Amino acid sequence: MKRRFASVCCLLWFVLPHAQACVGCRQPGTVMDPDLVTAGVAFSFSVISLLVLVVVVLAGLTAYIAKTCQRLDREKNP
């Protein structure tokens, strides 16, 4: 379990930088206002963090279901 968790963390570490918004998406309009650029970067990181939260919840549910199935199999076939 620890190895899988470490593998997922490493995978996310390498994938997340590529999942950020492109430069054009971070800079709305043609005005180069630093406040708008900062807001765009914050928006992209908030979207990424929400996606990570969903992935973590789904991974937790999957792990729980897998452990429950393994436990039931052990109880059924001693």
C-alpha positions as CSV (number, residue, x, y, z in Angstrom):
1,M,0.0,0.0,0.0
2,K,2.8,2.4,0.8
3,R,4.5,1.6,-2.5
4,R,1.3,2.4,-4.4
5,F,0.8,5.6,-2.5
6,A,4.4,6.6,-3.2
7,S,3.9,5.7,-6.9
8,V,0.8,7.8,-7.2
9,C,2.5,10.8,-5.4
10,C,5.4,10.5,-7.8
11,L,3.1,10.3,-10.8
12,L,1.2,13.4,-9.6
13,W,4.5,15.2,-9.0
14,F,5.5,14.7,-12.7
15,V,2.0,15.2,-14.2
16,L,0.8,18.3,-12.4
17,P,3.2,20.8,-13.9
18,H,1.9,19.9,-17.3
19,A,-1.7,20.2,-16.2
20,Q,-1.5,23.9,-15.5
21,A,-3.3,26.4,-17.6
22,C,-1.4,27.7,-20.7
23,V,0.1,31.1,-20.7
24,G,-2.7,32.5,-22.9
25,C,-5.3,31.1,-20.5
26,R,-3.6,32.7,-17.5
27,Q,-3.6,36.1,-19.1
28,P,-7.1,37.1,-19.9
29,G,-7.4,39.9,-22.5
30,T,-4.6,41.9,-24.0
31,V,-3.9,44.0,-20.9
32,M,-0.8,42.9,-19.1
33,D,-2.0,43.8,-15.6
34,P,-0.1,41.8,-13.0
35,D,-3.3,41.4,-10.9
36,L,-5.0,39.6,-13.8
37,V,-2.1,37.3,-14.3
38,T,-2.0,36.5,-10.6
39,A,-5.7,35.8,-10.6
40,G,-5.3,33.5,-13.6
41,V,-2.5,31.5,-12.0
42,A,-4.6,31.2,-8.8
43,F,-7.5,30.0,-10.8
44,S,-5.5,27.3,-12.5
45,F,-4.1,26.1,-9.2
46,S,-7.6,26.0,-7.6
47,V,-8.9,23.9,-10.5
48,I,-5.9,21.5,-10.1
49,S,-6.4,21.2,-6.4
50,L,-10.1,20.4,-6.8
51,L,-9.3,17.7,-9.3
52,V,-6.7,16.3,-6.9
53,L,-9.3,16.2,-4.2
54,V,-11.7,14.2,-6.4
55,V,-8.9,11.8,-7.4
56,V,-7.9,11.3,-3.7
57,V,-11.5,10.6,-2.7
58,L,-12.0,8.1,-5.6
59,A,-8.7,6.4,-4.7
60,G,-9.7,6.1,-1.1
61,L,-13.0,4.5,-2.0
62,T,-11.3,2.1,-4.4
63,A,-8.8,1.1,-1.7
64,Y,-11.7,0.6,0.8
65,I,-13.7,-1.6,-1.6
66,A,-10.6,-3.6,-2.5
67,K,-9.8,-4.3,1.2
68,T,-13.4,-5.2,1.9
69,C,-13.5,-7.6,-1.0
70,Q,-10.2,-9.2,0.1
71,R,-11.5,-9.6,3.7
72,L,-14.7,-11.2,2.5
73,D,-12.8,-13.6,0.3
74,R,-10.6,-14.6,3.3
75,E,-13.6,-15.1,5.5
76,K,-15.4,-17.1,2.8
77,N,-12.4,-19.4,2.0
78,P,-10.4,-20.0,5.2
